[in-house]
Amino acid sequence: MGIIAKSTLTCPHCGHAKTLTMPTDYCQFYYECTECGTLLKPLAGDCCVFCSYGDVPCPPIQEQKGCCG
């Protein structure tokens, strides 16, 4: 099974969901919600916003390579 490149981020503040293509060469530490403007940051123990708020973890985690941090 290959890497899933898209993940749907859901803002914990307003509930807005947006499907995005995840970067494969770096971790995305911040994401600004396009609905409410809240700046999302990874939760403690997560390496990126996709691991914290997405429905699919980032590519390095999918490949069991650990955090790309």
N, C-alpha and C positions, 0 to 999 in steps of 0.2 A: 504494500500500500504506500502510495506517495505522500508527499507533504501537502497538507491542506493550506492553501495560500490566503484564503479569505476568512475573516472572523467578524462577527457582529458584536460591536461594543455597545453596551447599554449603560447609560449614565445613571449612577446611583442616586443622583439628586432629582432629576426630572423624569427619568424613565425613557428618554429618547434613545432609540436604537439606530445604529448606522453600520452598514456592512462596508468593511475596508479591506484592502489588500495589505497584508503584513509585509514589512521589510524582511528580507532574508539575510542581509549582511550587517544588521545592527538591531539592538533592542530599542523600541520606542518607549521612552520613559514618561513622556507627557502627551496628553491629547486634550484639546479644548473642545468641549461639547458644542456642536453647531446649533443646538437649540437654546441652552441656557447660559453658555459661556463658561461653565465651571471647568477649571483646569484639573484634569484627572491625573493622578500619580499612582504608581504601583503600590499595592498594599504590602505590609510587612511580610517578607518571605517570598514575594513574587519579583520576577526580574523585569517585567514590563506591564504596560497597561492592558495588553491583550491577555496576559495570564491572569490579571486581576478582574477585568470587566468584560472580556470577550467570551464567546461561546466555543472558541477553539484556541488552545495555547499557541504561543509563538513557535516558529519553525525549529529553533534549537532545542526547545523542550520536546517537541514532537519527535525529533531525531534522537532524543535521550542524550544530548550533548551537554545538558545543564544550561545554566544562565549564560547569556552572551555578554554579560556585564563586564 
